[in-house]
Amino acid sequence: MAPHPIVEYTSEASWAMIEDKFSPYAKETLAKLIKFLEDEILPAVKVAHAQIPDDPVKRWQTVIPIVAELKEKAKKLGLWNLFLSKAHYPEFGVPLTNLEYAVMAEVLAHGGTIGPEVVNCSAPDTGNMEVLARYGSPAQQKKWLIPLLNGEIRSAFAMTEKNVASSDATNIRTSIRQEGNEIVINGHKWWISGAGDPRCAVHLVMGKSDPNNQSTHQQQSVVLVPANAPGVKVIRPMRVFGYDDAPEGHCEIIYDNVRVPLDNLVLGWGRGFEIIQGRLGPGRIHHCMRSIGAAQAALNLLLQRVTDPSRKTFGKYLYQHGTVVADIAKSRAEIESARLLVLSAAVQIDKHKAKGALKEIGIAKFVVPSMALTVIDRAIQSFGAEGVSQDTELAARWAGLRTLRIADGPDAVHIQQVGQRELRRAPALVEKAREIQKKEKALFQKHGLVKAHLSVSTQVQPIPAAPKVQSHASLPPAKVRALISLYHQADSWITPETLLDRIDEAFLPKIGSNVLIDETPEMRLQSMTSLPDLRNALRKMKTAPKMAQWDTEITKRDYEPGEQWSDVRSKREMKVIEALYGVDTTVRGKILPGLDALEEVKGSLKDYVREDKHDDDDDLDGFVR
């Protein structure tokens, strides 16, 4: 039996993993779609671009003739609305699962932007149709969903706003409020895909309807706004690296006191977040599969380019260069990995709907576009200057895919969410490790073995309790100064567990290379000099300027450490240490204790002074006061 034609677009291995999950209808539809792609769509791609006028006005008023022809052909073949699964939308869907459509979406991507459009599977229409099919009222479905499903109109989804960090949708400012039997919308949106199309008949607008709601995720609502409603002002089409993507485009729009009937509210007040989450989940997978198709198409171009017999550099064909072969191998591996990642997400959506597949969708969303960009970039490199020109599809594909790392949630948001979800697994993993450790210990005892040879790294450590951070009020003054200085001078991380050690390390005297004297007051004194030396230190500290005084030239001349400064630290740094710690740094290789240090060990110091008791006690009292 001949293999399914899909293996020429994906791989035998990936198809083998999912073939048994495809219904006979899905296999037949997929084969029909591949034939339609090769016979009709691919030959029409350049023709479609040529039919878009260069005139800056007419290009936005054009319905591409060949695309309209292909739509009629696709509809007759039953290749229509393939994205809408009957399992989730029994009244409107087709008998395909998300997994089955995911493979079809990859195939359609080989046809560029017109591939999905000719079978009525283009964004943003797909997401908007899902919103209306799932959340729309019967009246809303009749007025807007049915014409969209028939391909009679197109639509836009207006969420992203100008001058707002829209990656956090709670920041959205567009006002949606009720006045009698009407809803009034005021806001400034941009990057609204599809709004430039002359067939665009409706905008799904998200804005704030209850800004004072305590729940930030119940402040938003979604409203259906006719594209020709008074107050809807399309300001300009935005350009992506110079591409305007006419006639659909990505537009900047102002909604100026736009009024629509109350019946245009979707699902209910405060349900905006619920709607967009239901909309974006499957849509992200569609984007990812199309991205994989774009990467595969780029790899196909790369292979054709490097095996072109007219292309030789330095006496070799391009494919004979090791770097080119490496690019091909890495691209193949990365595409295969990404494809399996997205297919697994599609399976999760089929089993648990989009809400139950958030982790898989999130991973795919930040992995796949970057992978596709990398593969396309390699293909561009193989073409040289031609690769970034209008003579190949590569530059436009790269530009479109680069936006996908921002659209539908930027990479950073998905990475953060996936990481947080992973961290939830930690307590269960620790508990399981403890149970295994108990069983391991029992086995060692049973067999009379000792575990001393085991590395400490194999022992499961309990999660430490939150450290009790000592209040600054309970620290000696010298340690408070050291604490302040640590944050300015530390050359490694300070944690709550190491804080006190680092304070002592920075403050206490050292012997030799990094030998810390921090055991007892008695041990500290063993490293100190005699009392006459301490008197000398006091005299120097009284004459040494403070840090704030060090900027004057007069002070620099009066206080001349000369060669006594440390070879490691700068003069300014040593003056910071003196001012903050109350120590003398003028003796090479030594930091003498300051007044606060002596205060801390005053009691024990008296017992250890080896000179005349009465004289020493008097001197000591005067020294530390």
C-alpha positions as a printed Julia matrix, in Angstrom:
625×3 Matrix{Float64}:
   0.0    0.0     0.0
   1.39   3.41   -0.96
   2.23   5.72    1.95
  -0.01   8.65    2.64
   1.15  11.76    0.73
   1.51  13.61    4.04
   4.9   11.97    4.64
   6.36  14.18    1.9
   5.37  17.24    3.93
   6.09  15.98    7.44
   7.94  12.71    8.0
   7.26   9.0     8.13
   8.05   8.89   11.84
   5.68  11.64   12.91
   2.91  10.27   10.69
   3.4    6.79   12.13
   2.81   8.17   15.63
  -0.55   9.74   14.81
  -1.92   7.8    11.85
  -4.08   5.59   14.05
  -5.65   8.71   15.57
  -6.91   9.85   12.14
 -10.37   8.83   11.05
 -10.89   7.55    7.5
 -12.63  10.86    6.73
  -9.65  12.82    8.06
  -7.14  10.79    6.03
  -9.19  11.27    2.9
  -9.61  15.01    3.54
  -5.89  15.41    4.21
  -4.99  13.69    0.94
  -7.53  15.83   -0.92
  -6.1   18.96    0.69
  -2.54  18.08   -0.36
  -3.67  17.59   -3.94
  -5.56  20.9    -3.85
  -2.43  22.59   -2.48
  -0.22  21.25   -5.25
  -2.7   21.67   -8.11
  -4.33  24.98   -7.2
  -2.81  26.92   -4.3
   0.94  26.78   -4.92
   0.69  27.81   -8.59
  -1.53  30.75   -7.53
   0.66  32.24   -4.78
   2.68  34.64   -6.96
  -0.38  35.45   -9.06
  -2.26  36.5    -5.92
   0.55  38.87   -4.9
   0.66  40.32   -8.41
  -3.08  41.06   -8.24
  -2.65  43.37   -5.25
  -2.27  46.91   -6.65
   0.75  49.0    -5.7
  -1.48  52.06   -5.38
  -1.6   52.92   -1.65
  -5.38  53.38   -1.74
  -6.52  50.69   -4.15
  -4.52  47.93   -2.45
  -6.84  48.3     0.56
  -9.97  48.15   -1.58
  -9.07  44.95   -3.39
 -10.55  41.49   -3.09
  -7.88  39.32   -4.74
  -9.61  37.67   -7.73
  -7.71  34.4    -7.77
  -8.25  33.91   -4.03
 -11.99  34.32   -4.53
 -11.89  31.71   -7.32
  -9.98  29.25   -5.16
 -12.46  29.69   -2.32
 -15.32  28.52   -4.52
 -13.3   25.49   -5.64
 -12.37  24.6    -2.06
 -15.96  24.88   -0.9
 -17.13  22.49   -3.64
 -14.46  19.98   -2.62
 -15.57  20.1     1.01
 -12.27  21.73    2.05
 -13.95  24.4     4.13
 -13.9   25.5     7.8
 -11.57  22.62    8.6
 -10.53  24.22   11.92
 -13.96  24.03   13.58
 -14.29  20.63   15.22
 -17.73  19.07   15.41
 -16.71  17.47   18.7
 -16.64  20.92   20.31
 -19.15  22.7    18.06
 -21.72  20.07   16.99
 -24.01  22.58   15.27
 -21.36  24.25   13.13
 -18.24  22.08   13.07
 -16.77  19.52   10.7
 -15.86  15.96   11.73
 -12.18  16.7    12.39
 -10.28  16.76   15.67
  -7.77  19.45   16.63
  -5.02  16.91   16.01
  -6.28  16.18   12.51
  -6.63  19.85   11.64
  -3.19  20.63   13.11
  -1.54  18.55   10.4
  -3.71  20.22    7.76
  -2.71  23.66    9.07
   0.94  22.76    8.57
   0.23  21.71    5.0
  -1.69  24.89    4.23
   1.24  27.01    5.43
   3.2   25.97    2.36
   0.82  28.24    0.44
   1.76  31.3     2.46
  -0.99  33.63    3.62
  -3.44  32.56    0.91
  -3.21  28.87    1.85
  -5.42  29.09    4.95
  -7.63  31.81    3.47
  -8.84  29.83    0.48
 -10.28  27.15    2.81
 -11.73  29.76    5.23
  -9.21  28.97    7.94
  -7.47  32.34    8.3
  -6.84  34.26   11.49
  -8.39  36.28   12.98
 -11.6   34.86   11.5
 -10.99  31.38   12.94
 -10.75  32.63   16.52
 -13.71  34.96   16.09
 -15.85  32.16   14.68
 -14.95  29.99   17.66
 -15.96  32.8    20.03
 -19.32  33.21   18.34
 -19.9   29.45   18.1
 -19.11  28.92   21.78
 -20.29  32.11   23.49
 -22.52  33.94   20.99
 -26.27  34.23   21.39
 -28.49  32.72   18.67
 -29.12  36.22   17.28
 -25.36  36.99   17.23
 -24.64  33.69   15.51
 -27.27  34.31   12.87
 -26.07  37.85   12.13
 -22.3   37.33   12.27
 -21.26  33.68   12.6
 -23.19  32.26    9.64
 -21.83  34.86    7.15
 -18.31  34.2     8.49
 -18.72  30.44    8.12
 -19.95  30.99    4.56
 -16.97  33.18    3.73
 -19.22  36.13    2.91
 -17.6   38.54    5.36
 -14.39  38.86    7.36
 -13.71  40.13   10.88
 -11.19  41.63   13.32
 -10.37  41.13   16.99
  -9.52  44.38   18.8
  -7.6   43.92   22.03
  -4.05  45.38   21.78
  -3.87  49.07   22.68
  -1.49  51.88   21.9
   0.52  53.3    24.83
  -0.52  50.34   27.0
   1.49  47.27   28.02
  -1.08  45.01   26.41
   0.77  41.75   27.12
  -0.99  42.12   30.49
  -4.6   42.37   29.39
  -5.63  43.81   32.76
  -3.95  47.04   31.62
  -6.42  47.6    28.79
  -8.07  51.03   29.04
 -10.76  51.04   26.35
 -14.01  52.01   28.04
 -17.13  49.91   27.55
 -20.15  51.2    29.46
 -23.9   50.86   29.31
 -26.15  53.83   28.63
 -29.77  52.76   28.6
 -30.2   50.1    25.92
 -26.88  50.91   24.3
 -23.21  50.18   24.89
 -20.75  53.03   24.41
 -17.16  52.26   23.42
 -14.21  54.66   23.62
 -10.63  53.54   23.08
  -7.47  53.53   21.0
  -6.38  50.17   19.57
  -3.64  49.15   17.18
  -2.21  46.08   15.44
  -5.79  44.98   14.79
  -5.37  42.27   12.15
  -7.93  42.04    9.39
  -9.4   45.49    9.99
  -8.09  46.8     6.65
  -9.95  44.24    4.52
 -12.88  45.7     2.56
 -14.87  42.6     3.53
 -14.31  43.15    7.28
 -17.82  43.6     8.71
 -17.43  43.21   12.47
 -14.88  43.89   15.21
 -14.84  41.92   18.45
 -13.71  44.64   20.86
 -12.37  43.96   24.35
 -12.39  46.74   26.94
 -13.04  47.58   30.58
 -16.64  47.61   31.66
 -16.14  47.44   35.45
 -12.76  49.02   36.29
 -13.5   49.06   40.03
 -14.22  45.36   40.32
 -11.98  43.8    42.98
 -11.17  40.96   40.6
  -8.91  42.31   37.88
 -10.04  39.44   35.63
 -13.71  40.39   35.83
 -13.31  44.01   34.76
 -13.37  43.32   31.01
 -16.09  42.57   28.5
 -16.28  41.79   24.77
 -18.63  43.65   22.44
 -19.51  43.15   18.76
 -18.96  46.4    16.87
 -19.98  46.73   13.19
 -16.98  47.91   11.18
 -19.08  50.69    9.62
 -20.52  51.95   12.93
 -20.24  55.73   13.45
 -17.12  56.55   15.45
 -15.02  53.6    14.2
 -11.98  55.32   12.7
  -9.29  53.28   10.97
  -6.3   55.59   11.33
  -3.63  53.75    9.34
  -2.27  50.31    8.47
   0.79  49.31   10.52
   3.85  47.89    8.77
   5.81  44.84    9.88
   9.43  45.38    8.81
   8.02  47.35    5.89
   5.3   44.84    4.93
   1.72  46.13    5.18
   0.05  42.75    4.55
  -2.65  44.33    2.39
  -5.51  43.97    1.95
  -6.12  42.53    5.45
  -3.42  44.47    7.26
  -2.91  45.32   10.92
  -4.56  48.63   11.67
  -4.56  51.4    14.22
  -8.17  52.19   15.18
  -9.89  54.74   17.36
 -13.34  53.96   18.77
 -14.78  57.41   19.37
 -18.03  57.29   21.31
 -19.19  54.28   19.29
 -22.69  53.13   20.19
 -24.05  49.62   19.63
 -27.17  47.81   20.9
 -26.99  46.14   24.31
 -27.58  42.84   22.53
 -24.06  43.09   21.06
 -22.49  42.17   24.42
 -20.93  38.71   24.16
 -21.73  36.18   26.94
 -22.22  38.82   29.67
 -20.6   41.65   31.6
 -17.17  40.87   33.04
 -16.69  37.7    30.95
 -13.97  39.11   28.69
 -11.08  37.09   30.11
 -13.05  33.88   29.9
 -13.74  34.6    26.25
 -10.2   35.46   25.2
  -8.75  32.4    26.93
 -11.22  30.18   25.11
 -10.37  31.96   21.86
  -6.6   32.01   22.08
  -5.91  28.39   23.08
  -6.74  26.62   19.8
  -5.63  29.66   17.8
  -2.13  29.44   19.25
  -1.86  25.84   18.12
  -3.01  26.82   14.63
  -0.31  29.5    14.53
   2.3   27.02   15.7
   1.41  24.43   13.08
   1.49  27.04   10.36
   4.89  28.1    11.69
   6.16  24.55   11.35
   4.84  24.47    7.79
   6.69  27.72    7.06
   9.89  26.26    8.5
   9.47  23.11    6.42
   8.9   25.18    3.28
  12.05  27.18    4.05
  14.06  23.98    4.51
  12.76  22.75    1.16
  14.02  25.96   -0.47
  17.36  25.61    1.29
  17.8   22.08   -0.05
  17.01  23.21   -3.59
  19.41  26.11   -3.32
  22.43  24.25   -1.95
  22.08  21.47   -4.55
  21.77  23.9    -7.45
  24.66  22.88   -9.78
  25.16  26.5   -10.82
  26.05  27.46   -7.25
  29.69  26.93   -6.33
  31.89  28.69   -3.8
  35.61  28.1    -3.32
  35.52  25.21   -5.76
  32.71  23.35   -3.99
  28.97  23.04   -4.36
  27.17  24.64   -1.45
  26.04  21.31   -0.03
  29.66  20.18    0.15
  30.46  22.73    2.81
  30.27  21.35    6.34
  28.39  24.3     7.77
  25.63  23.9     5.18
  25.23  20.21    5.99
  25.07  21.08    9.69
  22.36  23.66    9.04
  20.3   21.08    7.16
  20.64  18.49    9.93
  19.83  20.92   12.73
  16.82  22.25   10.84
  15.45  18.77   10.28
  15.86  17.87   13.95
  14.33  21.1    15.22
  11.31  20.86   12.93
  10.65  17.26   13.98
  10.9   18.15   17.68
   8.61  21.14   17.36
   6.05  19.2    15.34
   5.74  16.49   17.99
   5.42  19.16   20.67
   2.49  20.8    18.89
   0.79  17.54   18.03
   0.87  16.54   21.69
  -0.75  19.87   22.58
  -3.46  19.26   19.99
  -4.17  15.86   21.53
  -4.51  17.5    24.96
  -6.98  20.03   23.56
  -9.05  17.22   22.07
  -9.1   15.42   25.42
  -9.42  18.29   27.87
 -10.27  21.38   25.77
  -7.94  24.39   25.7
  -8.13  25.04   29.44
  -6.76  21.58   30.15
  -3.85  22.02   27.77
  -2.51  25.41   28.89
   0.96  24.1    29.71
   1.38  22.31   26.38
   0.01  25.28   24.45
   2.31  27.67   26.32
   5.42  25.58   25.64
   4.58  25.32   21.96
   3.91  29.05   21.72
   7.38  30.1    22.86
   9.34  27.23   21.31
   7.91  26.92   17.8
   8.12  30.5    16.44
  11.76  30.81   17.52
  12.55  27.48   15.9
  10.89  28.52   12.64
  12.72  31.84   12.61
  16.03  30.04   13.03
  15.32  27.65   10.17
  14.17  30.45    7.86
  17.27  32.44    8.75
  19.45  29.52    7.68
  17.6   29.36    4.38
  18.07  33.1     3.9
  21.77  32.65    4.51
  21.98  30.0     1.81
  20.46  32.45   -0.69
  22.74  35.32    0.29
  21.46  38.77   -0.65
  18.62  37.26   -2.67
  17.25  35.75    0.54
  16.4   39.14    2.02
  14.9   40.51   -1.2
  11.39  40.43   -2.63
  12.5   37.74   -5.1
  11.99  34.96   -2.55
   9.28  34.34    0.01
  11.8   34.0     2.84
  12.03  37.63    3.97
   8.25  38.02    4.17
   7.91  34.72    6.01
  10.56  35.75    8.52
   8.88  39.13    9.12
   5.5   37.53    9.69
   6.86  34.91   12.06
   8.83  37.43   14.09
   5.57  39.08   15.11
   4.33  35.74   16.42
   6.79  35.93   19.3
   4.73  38.93   20.44
   1.21  38.23   19.15
  -1.19  36.15   21.26
   1.04  36.65   24.3
   4.78  37.37   24.15
   7.34  34.65   24.79
   8.17  35.98   28.25
   4.58  35.59   29.45
   4.32  31.99   28.28
   7.75  31.14   29.72
   6.75  32.61   33.09
   3.47  30.7    33.17
   5.06  27.39   32.19
   7.82  27.84   34.77
   5.31  28.57   37.52
   3.31  25.49   36.61
   6.45  23.37   36.77
   7.29  24.69   40.23
   3.98  23.35   41.52
   5.41  19.87   41.03
   8.23  20.44   43.52
   6.45  19.47   46.8
   5.24  16.16   45.34
   8.73  15.42   43.97
  10.32  16.1    47.36
   7.8   13.9    49.12
   8.35  11.08   46.67
  12.12  11.38   47.11
  11.7   11.13   50.89
   9.69   7.95   50.51
  12.36   6.46   48.26
  15.04   7.48   50.77
  13.19   5.66   53.55
  12.99   2.5    51.47
  16.65   2.88   50.54
  17.62   3.19   54.23
  15.63   0.11   55.1
  17.45  -1.86   52.38
  20.85  -0.75   53.66
  19.93  -1.86   57.17
  18.56  -5.15   55.92
  21.79  -5.95   54.12
  24.05  -4.66   56.88
  25.58  -1.92   54.81
  26.7    1.55   55.8
  25.74   4.57   53.74
  28.83   6.63   54.6
  30.24   6.3    51.08
  27.22   7.96   49.54
  27.74  11.49   48.28
  25.96  14.2    50.17
  24.39  15.23   46.87
  22.37  12.0    46.83
  20.7   12.78   50.14
  17.3   14.41   49.89
  17.36  17.56   51.93
  14.15  18.88   53.46
  12.84  22.17   52.18
  14.2   24.74   54.65
  11.8   26.82   56.64
  11.71  30.51   55.95
  14.77  32.03   57.67
  14.27  34.3    60.63
  16.04  37.44   59.55
  17.52  39.32   62.47
  16.27  42.86   62.92
  18.84  45.58   62.35
  17.95  46.91   65.8
  19.52  43.83   67.4
  22.81  44.08   65.47
  25.85  45.84   66.88
  26.51  49.19   65.18
  29.58  47.9    63.37
  27.58  45.05   61.85
  24.86  47.46   60.77
  27.48  49.47   58.92
  28.87  46.27   57.44
  25.39  45.23   56.34
  24.96  48.52   54.49
  28.35  48.17   52.87
  27.73  44.59   51.8
  24.99  45.65   49.46
  27.35  48.09   47.8
  30.52  46.01   47.66
  29.59  42.32   47.74
  31.2   40.32   44.94
  28.88  37.3    45.37
  25.25  36.67   46.25
  24.04  37.27   49.8
  21.25  35.04   51.03
  19.35  35.08   54.35
  21.31  31.95   55.32
  24.72  33.53   54.72
  23.94  37.1    55.76
  25.5   37.08   59.24
  28.54  35.15   58.05
  29.08  37.62   55.25
  28.76  40.54   57.66
  31.38  39.01   59.94
  33.55  38.1    56.98
  33.53  41.68   55.78
  34.1   43.14   59.24
  36.42  40.86   61.19
  40.2   40.8    60.73
  41.82  38.09   58.6
  45.15  36.31   58.79
  47.05  35.28   55.68
  44.85  34.54   52.67
  41.16  34.52   53.56
  41.49  32.8    56.96
  38.56  34.17   58.9
  38.9   34.68   62.66
  35.31  34.42   63.77
  35.09  31.86   66.56
  35.3   33.58   69.95
  36.42  36.91   71.37
  39.49  35.13   72.71
  40.44  33.87   69.26
  39.94  37.33   67.86
  42.36  38.79   70.39
  45.03  36.29   69.46
  45.18  37.9    66.03
  45.35  41.45   67.39
  48.31  43.55   68.35
  49.27  44.86   71.77
  47.51  47.68   73.52
  50.13  50.28   72.46
  49.37  49.3    68.88
  45.69  49.84   69.56
  46.44  53.27   71.02
  48.33  54.07   67.84
  45.36  52.87   65.8
  43.07  55.19   67.77
  45.36  58.13   67.06
  45.35  57.34   63.33
  41.59  56.97   63.24
  41.1   60.31   64.93
  43.24  62.01   62.3
  41.94  60.05   59.31
  39.27  61.89   57.33
  35.79  60.46   56.85
  34.55  59.43   53.41
  32.65  62.67   52.83
  35.84  64.66   53.45
  38.01  62.67   51.09
  37.09  64.72   48.03
  39.07  67.79   49.1
  42.64  68.24   47.9
  43.72  69.63   51.29
  42.63  66.47   53.08
  44.47  64.32   50.56
  47.68  66.2    51.25
  47.21  66.1    55.03
  46.52  62.39   55.04
  49.06  60.56   52.93
  48.88  56.77   53.18
  51.31  56.42   50.31
  52.47  52.86   49.83
  50.46  51.69   52.87
  47.29  51.25   50.82
  46.2   47.73   49.85
  47.36  46.54   46.45
  43.97  44.96   45.87
  41.51  47.66   46.88
  41.32  51.19   45.57
  41.81  54.17   47.85
  38.16  55.13   47.53
  37.03  51.63   48.48
  39.31  51.57   51.54
  37.94  54.92   52.67
  34.42  53.48   52.36
  35.5   50.58   54.55
  37.01  52.93   57.15
  33.96  55.15   57.27
  31.41  52.31   57.42
  33.27  49.82   59.61
  35.15  52.15   61.9
  38.46  50.42   61.18
  41.93  51.5    60.15
  43.12  50.23   56.77
  46.42  52.06   56.55
  48.57  49.1    57.64
  49.47  46.84   54.71
  47.87  43.41   54.9
  45.9   44.22   58.02
  42.61  45.78   59.01
  42.78  46.91   62.64
  39.6   46.7    64.72
  37.49  49.8    65.17
  35.88  51.19   68.27
  32.7   49.15   67.97
  34.68  45.95   67.68
  36.49  46.75   70.9
  33.17  47.57   72.55
  31.86  44.11   71.66
  34.82  42.34   73.3
  35.5   44.87   76.01
  34.7   42.52   78.89
  36.97  39.73   77.8
  39.65  42.14   76.58
  40.37  43.32   80.1
  41.13  39.81   81.26
  43.67  39.23   78.5
  45.73  42.4    78.57
  49.21  41.44   79.72
  50.48  44.85   80.9
  50.02  46.75   84.16
  46.39  46.17   85.23
  45.51  49.61   86.55
  47.11  51.52   83.7
  45.72  49.23   81.08
  42.17  49.36   82.42
  42.24  53.13   82.51
  43.6   53.33   79.0
  41.11  50.78   77.75
  38.13  52.6    79.25
  39.26  55.79   77.62
  39.84  54.05   74.34
  36.44  52.47   73.97
  34.37  55.4    75.26
